[in-house]
Amino acid sequence: MVKWLCAVCNIYVYDEEKGDPLTGISPNTVVSEFPDSWRCPVCGATKDRLVRISEEEYWQKARAYTDFTEKKEQVRSILIGADNPLTQPELRQEYGVPLGLRGIGQGLTYLNNLKALSKYRLKKRLITQHEEPVIETTFLGKKISVPVLGAPMSGLSYVSNITEEDFAFNILEGCKVAGTIGFTGNTSRDYEVIHPAIIALKKVNGDGVNIFKPQSQDALLDLIRQSEKEKAIAVGIDIDGAGSVNFALAGKPVFRKTIDELKELKSSTRLPFIVKGIMCEEDALAAIDAGADVIGISNHGGRVLDSGPGVADVLSNIVKAVRETKKGKEIVITADGGVRTGFDVVKMLALGADFVLVGRPLAREAVSSGVEGVKRILEYIKTDVRIAMIMTSCNSLEEIDGTILVKGR
Ligand SMILES: Cc1cc2nc3c(=O)[nH]c(=O)nc-3n(C[C@H](O)[C@H](O)[C@H](O)COP(=O)(O)O)c2cc1C
């Protein structure tokens, strides 16, 4: 009988003769008879992502799969979505290794994002006039259904069978069909002529944002020009990409940037300019001096510097410093790091963010279930934003502020 391999995680194997008790499949079941609800127990992919493999390849892979299921039970659960090491602290260092989703070093910054958010609790308040909360808003002039955006991510082609272009497209299109906006990351992979992020942007008619790594000014000016040509909503750089492990491994130089260098990039384009990767007041003020329209408070999901604070730990002080500047009120502030639910989104908004970016939950879906998966997660987050607003007596996004937070320990 036929043997199969999951083409997404490259780990899960299925032997039709044996069936698979783990996912409720009886012996002698062919893959086409799997229920539509079936998901790969390692990465969550659907049954159409299983590919036929030879007997020989099956036995090689089966050994790896057994090792994975027996020795890395906790890591497996992380890949299917239970990625909160607060409840499973032993996962810290192994976090997300098979899908390349881990944090750098011991994963302490990654963990601090979750810890920082969990220090805040939402104040339940219900004896007020009931209204349907208004969740829709606009990001840089574009209407969106919820103040949640798809974080820029790249590099998934190193750890799964997806191409950088398809990954970027799945994020952009998934966000678009969910009524919001996705960002693209900057892969360290070589590409033929056109950058995969630009190809993906073109495919969604410019309904996305390109974020590029802080490489040479000439390369950045060229990439920004291409984004503008494809009518991106905005363009920017992740200044903390200066610590990118993938770029270092690929031998591609990335740098810190001066205010003057950022000014040069900003003034090269008519598009709104984003500086992402800010974790201190000094950088926020410098980015404003350089003319940034949007500042992204982010530690790159803990992927570039270990032992850093969580984003929710530093957010309100940075927001305060920004708002006190002359242009402060016009600056758009995004925050990301450890956001997993609509309740987390509301906490970030209460701490002062205007918009919240979500990373890993969308990456996992973009790889395993494509556009539909990305849309599904965003809808799930939106549902929880609505519930959180009803339960904290917030009828509009403007009403979400620090008064709905209770600080725990
Ligand atoms: C696999 C992966 C790749 C990433 N690649 C990029 C990138 O190319 N550019 C960028 O600005 N941020 C990148 N990030 C950081 C995200 O944009 C975002 O800051 C982070 O994932 C948010 O944390 P969360 O994953 O806990 O939601 C990446 C994150 C992950 C997990």
The ligand as an SDF file (V2000), in Angstrom:
LIG
                    3D

 31 33  0  0  0  0  0  0  0  0999 V2000
    9.8230   33.2260   11.0060 C   0  0  0  0  0  0  0  0  0  0  0  0
    9.8670   34.7080   11.2120 C   0  0  0  0  0  0  0  0  0  0  0  0
   10.4520   35.5160   10.2460 C   0  0  0  0  0  0  0  0  0  0  0  0
   10.4820   36.9030   10.4150 C   0  0  0  0  0  0  0  0  0  0  0  0
   11.0030   37.6870    9.4160 N   0  0  0  0  0  0  0  0  0  0  0  0
   10.9280   39.0390    9.5260 C   0  0  0  0  0  0  0  0  0  0  0  0
   11.3580   39.8840    8.4520 C   0  0  0  0  0  0  0  0  0  0  0  0
   11.8170   39.4270    7.4020 O   0  0  0  0  0  0  0  0  0  0  0  0
   11.2310   41.2400    8.6260 N   0  0  0  0  0  0  0  0  0  0  0  0
   10.7100   41.7900    9.7800 C   0  0  0  0  0  0  0  0  0  0  0  0
   10.6080   43.0160    9.8860 O   0  0  0  0  0  0  0  0  0  0  0  0
   10.3200   41.0020   10.8090 N   0  0  0  0  0  0  0  0  0  0  0  0
   10.4050   39.6590   10.7040 C   0  0  0  0  0  0  0  0  0  0  0  0
    9.9450   38.8770   11.7290 N   0  0  0  0  0  0  0  0  0  0  0  0
    9.3990   39.5100   12.9560 C   0  0  0  0  0  0  0  0  0  0  0  0
    7.8910   39.7760   12.8350 C   0  0  0  0  0  0  0  0  0  0  0  0
    7.6240   40.7890   11.9150 O   0  0  0  0  0  0  0  0  0  0  0  0
    7.2880   40.1960   14.1630 C   0  0  0  0  0  0  0  0  0  0  0  0
    8.0230   41.2840   14.6680 O   0  0  0  0  0  0  0  0  0  0  0  0
    7.2560   39.0770   15.2130 C   0  0  0  0  0  0  0  0  0  0  0  0
    7.0580   37.8310   14.6060 O   0  0  0  0  0  0  0  0  0  0  0  0
    6.1180   39.3620   16.1850 C   0  0  0  0  0  0  0  0  0  0  0  0
    6.0950   38.4160   17.1930 O   0  0  0  0  0  0  0  0  0  0  0  0
    5.0860   37.1590   17.2290 P   0  0  0  0  0  0  0  0  0  0  0  0
    5.6170   36.1850   16.2200 O   0  0  0  0  0  0  0  0  0  0  0  0
    5.2150   36.6860   18.6190 O   0  0  0  0  0  0  0  0  0  0  0  0
    3.7010   37.6660   16.8600 O   0  0  0  0  0  0  0  0  0  0  0  0
    9.9310   37.4870   11.5850 C   0  0  0  0  0  0  0  0  0  0  0  0
    9.3430   36.6630   12.5520 C   0  0  0  0  0  0  0  0  0  0  0  0
    9.3000   35.2940   12.3760 C   0  0  0  0  0  0  0  0  0  0  0  0
    8.6420   34.4460   13.4290 C   0  0  0  0  0  0  0  0  0  0  0  0
  1  2  1  0
  2  3  1  0
  2 30  2  0
  3  4  2  0
  4  5  1  0
  4 28  1  0
  5  6  2  0
  6  7  1  0
  6 13  1  0
  7  8  2  0
  7  9  1  0
  9 10  1  0
 10 11  2  0
 10 12  1  0
 12 13  2  0
 13 14  1  0
 14 15  1  0
 14 28  1  0
 15 16  1  0
 16 17  1  0
 16 18  1  0
 18 19  1  0
 18 20  1  0
 20 21  1  0
 20 22  1  0
 22 23  1  0
 23 24  1  0
 24 25  2  0
 24 26  1  0
 24 27  1  0
 28 29  2  0
 29 30  1  0
 30 31  1  0
M  END
$$$$
